[in-house]
């Protein structure tokens, strides 16, 4: 499943930013979670699934693929992940890293991200 508040957060962020989901998954897991998480998945501007693109985090090629196919500039892209390995890999390409740990919550994350936006 997913946290219902995540849909609201992504919708708010979409007013100011382009959003993308990038997840390491396989076909079986995708078939299981996609119907359950449909509302969340439809909220993102882009969705990238490792089994569909043939690339996995933390491989640098996977981040380059997402940047290229989303038309994102690394220095303007924030990557949020709970895996320090993935965050460190993304930062090697100039992507702004955010390691999502238990100290974070959606309210804190929203305030932080909106502070990066002049309109927020």
Rosetta blueprint (number, residue, H / E / L):
1 X L
2 X L
3 X L
4 X L
5 X H
6 X H
7 X H
8 X H
9 X H
10 X H
11 X H
12 X H
13 X H
14 X H
15 X L
16 X L
17 X L
18 X L
19 X L
20 X E
21 X E
22 X E
23 X E
24 X L
25 X L
26 X L
27 X H
28 X H
29 X H
30 X H
31 X H
32 X H
33 X H
34 X H
35 X H
36 X H
37 X L
38 X H
39 X H
40 X H
41 X H
42 X L
43 X L
44 X L
45 X L
46 X E
47 X E
48 X E
49 X E
50 X H
51 X H
52 X H
53 X H
54 X L
55 X L
56 X L
57 X L
58 X L
59 X L
60 X H
61 X H
62 X H
63 X H
64 X H
65 X H
66 X H
67 X H
68 X H
69 X H
70 X H
71 X L
72 X L
73 X L
74 X H
75 X H
76 X H
77 X L
78 X E
79 X E
80 X E
81 X E
82 X L
83 X L
84 X H
85 X H
86 X H
87 X H
88 X H
89 X H
90 X H
91 X H
92 X L
93 X L
94 X L
95 X L
96 X E
97 X E
98 X E
99 X E
100 X L
101 X L
102 X L
103 X L
104 X L
105 X L
106 X H
107 X H
108 X H
109 X H
110 X H
111 X H
112 X H
113 X H
114 X H
115 X H
116 X L
117 X L
118 X L
119 X L
120 X L
